[in-house]
Amino acid sequence: MSAHASAPTVSVLVCVYTERRWPHLTQAIDSLRSQRRRPDEIVLVVDHDSSLLARADEAFPDVKVVPNVEPQGLSGSRNTGVHQSRGDIFVFLDDDAVADVEWLSWLIEPFDDPLVLGTGGFSSPVWEAPRPQWFPSEFLWTVGASWTGLPEQRARVRNPMGGTMAFRREAFVRVGGFSHGVGRIGHTHAGCEETEWAIRVQQAMPDPTFCTSRRRASSTTLRPTARRGATSCPGAGAKDGRRQS
């Protein structure tokens, strides 16, 4: 990975739990290798699957592949990734997402403002099955994508969306990691660990800022299937100008 002596170091973290998403995972890793602003490191966290761990370690020699050493689930995997990474800024990309070539550049650009502790990008869905005709764009948050009603310009939000977000390490040091009481475990659809974490940051740190942008250059493309269920987090779709779940 390239070095950026005059800028904060950036680690991109990808969490994976099943070999069934392998084709998507390889596309996600390839998209990170193609970033115009290359990450200083890519860390892939495998959630309690020894076969997948061995396969990923062999397939991605330029990626730091590590096992989740915390309890099973997305919260533990994310915490492991943060502890195993060295970047001043850590960035999350879903394992079934593909990052635009400018994604990382636009996602970390707001950190030029020292008050910004976290940022989020724009996720557009690519359906593996036909999108239901009745399904409105306002409901895209239920499949992990950005929905109609989000701010059209860069804006302050309660928390970024989990599939494409970045944070300063100092916030993690201050409040600790993601809670094991929330967050997806395998195929369960519970989530919102990033929401709970961001609320703790805002309670603990003076005037923290999380912002989001709808710039297409900062987008990731998710691949939800028709079987992918809605999040069970209460109020995840609420929007008041400060929220993005």
C-alpha positions as CSV (number, residue, x, y, z in Angstrom):
1,M,0.0,0.0,0.0
2,S,1.1,3.5,-0.6
3,A,2.3,5.9,2.1
4,H,0.9,9.3,2.8
5,A,3.4,11.1,5.1
6,S,1.6,14.4,5.2
7,A,-1.9,13.0,5.7
8,P,-3.6,10.6,8.2
9,T,-3.1,7.0,7.5
10,V,-6.2,5.1,6.4
11,S,-7.1,1.5,7.0
12,V,-10.1,-0.1,5.1
13,L,-11.8,-2.9,7.0
14,V,-14.0,-5.5,5.4
15,C,-15.9,-8.1,7.6
16,V,-17.0,-11.4,6.1
17,Y,-18.8,-14.4,7.7
18,T,-19.7,-16.9,4.8
19,E,-18.1,-18.3,1.7
20,R,-21.4,-18.0,-0.1
21,R,-20.6,-14.3,-0.6
22,W,-17.2,-15.1,-2.1
23,P,-17.8,-13.7,-5.6
24,H,-19.0,-10.4,-4.0
25,L,-16.0,-10.4,-1.6
26,T,-13.5,-10.7,-4.4
27,Q,-15.2,-7.8,-6.2
28,A,-15.1,-5.7,-3.0
29,I,-11.4,-6.4,-2.5
30,D,-10.6,-5.6,-6.2
31,S,-12.5,-2.3,-5.9
32,L,-10.3,-1.3,-3.0
33,R,-7.1,-2.2,-4.9
34,S,-8.3,0.2,-7.6
35,Q,-8.9,3.3,-5.5
36,R,-7.5,6.5,-6.8
37,R,-6.4,7.3,-3.2
38,R,-5.2,3.8,-2.2
39,P,-5.7,2.7,1.4
40,D,-2.6,2.3,3.5
41,E,-3.8,-1.2,4.4
42,I,-6.8,-3.4,3.8
43,V,-7.9,-5.6,6.7
44,L,-10.2,-8.5,6.1
45,V,-11.8,-9.9,9.3
46,V,-13.3,-13.5,9.1
47,D,-16.0,-14.2,11.5
48,H,-15.4,-17.7,13.1
49,D,-15.0,-19.7,9.9
50,S,-11.6,-21.5,9.6
51,S,-12.2,-22.7,6.1
52,L,-13.0,-19.2,4.9
53,L,-10.1,-17.8,6.8
54,A,-7.6,-20.1,5.1
55,R,-9.2,-19.5,1.6
56,A,-9.0,-15.7,2.1
57,D,-5.5,-15.8,3.4
58,E,-4.3,-17.6,0.3
59,A,-6.4,-15.6,-2.2
60,F,-5.5,-12.1,-1.0
61,P,-1.7,-12.0,-0.2
62,D,-1.8,-8.2,-0.2
63,V,-4.5,-8.0,2.4
64,K,-4.2,-8.5,6.2
65,V,-6.5,-11.4,6.8
66,V,-7.4,-12.0,10.5
67,P,-9.9,-14.0,12.5
68,N,-12.5,-12.4,14.7
69,V,-11.2,-12.9,18.2
70,E,-14.3,-11.5,19.9
71,P,-17.7,-13.1,20.1
72,Q,-19.3,-14.0,16.8
73,G,-21.1,-11.3,15.0
74,L,-20.5,-8.0,13.1
75,S,-19.7,-6.0,16.2
76,G,-16.9,-8.4,17.2
77,S,-15.6,-8.5,13.7
78,R,-15.5,-4.7,13.5
79,N,-13.8,-4.4,16.8
80,T,-11.2,-6.9,15.8
81,G,-10.6,-5.0,12.6
82,V,-10.0,-1.8,14.4
83,H,-7.6,-3.4,16.9
84,Q,-5.7,-5.1,14.1
85,S,-5.4,-2.0,11.9
86,R,-2.9,0.8,12.3
87,G,-4.7,3.7,10.5
88,D,-5.5,7.1,12.0
89,I,-8.8,6.7,10.2
90,F,-10.6,3.4,9.8
91,V,-13.1,2.9,7.0
92,F,-15.7,0.2,6.7
93,L,-16.9,-1.4,3.4
94,D,-19.4,-4.2,3.3
95,D,-18.3,-7.5,1.9
96,D,-21.0,-7.4,-0.8
97,A,-20.2,-3.9,-1.9
98,V,-18.1,-2.4,-4.7
99,A,-16.5,0.9,-4.2
100,D,-16.3,3.6,-6.9
101,V,-12.7,4.5,-7.8
102,E,-13.1,7.8,-6.0
103,W,-15.0,6.3,-3.0
104,L,-12.1,6.5,-0.4
105,S,-11.0,10.0,-1.6
106,W,-14.4,11.5,-1.1
107,L,-15.1,9.6,2.2
108,I,-12.0,10.9,4.0
109,E,-12.0,14.4,2.5
110,P,-14.2,15.8,5.3
111,F,-11.6,14.9,7.9
112,D,-9.7,18.0,6.8
113,D,-12.1,19.6,9.3
114,P,-10.8,18.6,12.8
115,L,-14.3,18.6,14.2
116,V,-15.4,15.8,11.9
117,L,-15.2,12.4,13.7
118,G,-17.0,10.3,11.1
119,T,-18.3,10.3,7.6
120,G,-20.6,8.2,5.5
121,G,-21.1,7.7,1.7
122,F,-23.9,6.9,-0.7
123,S,-24.9,3.3,-1.3
124,S,-27.0,2.4,-4.4
125,P,-28.5,-1.1,-4.6
126,V,-27.9,-3.6,-7.5
127,W,-30.6,-6.2,-7.2
128,E,-29.8,-9.9,-7.7
129,A,-33.5,-10.5,-8.2
130,P,-36.0,-8.1,-9.8
131,R,-36.8,-5.2,-7.6
132,P,-40.5,-5.5,-6.5
133,Q,-42.7,-3.0,-8.3
134,W,-44.2,-1.9,-5.1
135,F,-40.9,-1.2,-3.3
136,P,-40.4,2.6,-2.9
137,S,-36.9,4.2,-2.8
138,E,-37.8,5.6,0.7
139,F,-37.6,2.0,2.0
140,L,-34.1,1.3,0.6
141,W,-32.7,1.6,4.2
142,T,-34.3,-1.9,4.9
143,V,-31.7,-3.5,2.5
144,G,-28.7,-1.5,3.5
145,A,-28.9,1.1,0.8
146,S,-29.3,4.9,0.8
147,W,-32.9,6.0,0.5
148,T,-34.8,8.9,-0.8
149,G,-35.0,11.6,1.9
150,L,-31.4,11.7,2.9
151,P,-29.7,15.1,2.6
152,E,-28.9,16.0,-1.0
153,Q,-25.7,17.8,0.0
154,R,-23.1,17.2,2.7
155,A,-24.9,17.4,6.0
156,R,-24.5,16.6,9.7
157,V,-26.2,13.3,10.7
158,R,-26.6,11.2,13.8
159,N,-24.6,8.4,12.4
160,P,-23.3,7.2,9.0
161,M,-24.7,4.0,7.4
162,G,-22.7,0.9,8.3
163,G,-21.8,-0.3,4.8
164,T,-19.8,2.7,3.9
165,M,-18.4,4.8,6.8
166,A,-15.2,6.1,8.3
167,F,-14.2,7.2,11.8
168,R,-11.2,8.8,13.5
169,R,-9.4,6.3,15.8
170,E,-9.5,8.7,18.7
171,A,-13.3,8.3,19.0
172,F,-12.9,4.5,19.3
173,V,-10.2,5.0,21.9
174,R,-12.5,7.3,23.9
175,V,-15.7,5.3,24.0
176,G,-14.6,1.7,23.2
177,G,-15.9,-0.6,20.5
178,F,-19.2,-1.7,19.0
179,S,-21.6,-3.3,21.4
180,H,-22.2,-7.0,21.3
181,G,-25.8,-6.4,22.3
182,V,-26.6,-5.2,18.8
183,G,-25.3,-6.0,15.4
184,R,-25.7,-8.8,12.9
185,I,-24.7,-12.4,13.7
186,G,-24.6,-14.6,10.6
187,H,-27.9,-14.4,8.7
188,T,-29.8,-12.6,11.4
189,H,-30.9,-9.2,10.5
190,A,-30.4,-7.3,13.7
191,G,-28.2,-4.3,13.2
192,C,-27.6,-0.7,14.2
193,E,-24.4,-1.3,16.1
194,E,-23.0,1.8,14.4
195,T,-26.0,3.8,15.6
196,E,-25.5,2.9,19.2
197,W,-21.8,3.5,19.0
198,A,-22.2,7.0,17.4
199,I,-24.7,8.0,20.1
200,R,-22.1,7.0,22.7
201,V,-19.5,9.2,20.9
202,Q,-21.8,12.2,20.9
203,Q,-22.5,11.8,24.6
204,A,-18.8,11.5,25.5
205,M,-17.1,14.0,23.2
206,P,-17.7,17.7,22.9
207,D,-19.6,18.8,19.8
208,P,-18.7,15.7,17.6
209,T,-19.6,15.9,14.0
210,F,-20.7,13.0,11.7
211,C,-21.4,13.9,8.2
212,T,-22.7,12.3,5.0
213,S,-22.5,13.1,1.3
214,R,-24.6,11.9,-1.6
215,R,-21.8,12.5,-4.1
216,R,-21.8,9.5,-6.5
217,A,-18.0,9.5,-6.3
218,S,-18.2,8.4,-2.7
219,S,-20.7,5.6,-3.4
220,T,-20.6,1.9,-2.9
221,T,-22.9,-0.5,-4.8
222,L,-24.6,-3.0,-2.6
223,R,-25.9,-6.3,-3.9
224,P,-29.0,-7.2,-1.7
225,T,-31.0,-10.2,-2.8
226,A,-34.8,-10.4,-2.7
227,R,-34.4,-12.6,0.3
228,R,-32.4,-10.1,2.3
229,G,-34.6,-9.1,5.2
230,A,-35.3,-5.7,6.7
231,T,-33.3,-4.5,9.7
232,S,-34.9,-5.0,13.0
233,C,-33.5,-1.9,14.5
234,P,-36.4,0.3,15.8
235,G,-36.5,3.7,14.1
236,A,-33.7,2.9,11.6
237,G,-35.5,4.7,8.9
238,A,-36.2,7.9,10.9
239,K,-35.0,11.1,9.3
240,D,-34.7,14.5,10.9
241,G,-31.7,16.0,9.2
242,R,-29.3,14.5,11.8
243,R,-29.9,10.8,11.2
244,Q,-28.7,8.2,8.8
245,S,-29.1,4.6,9.8
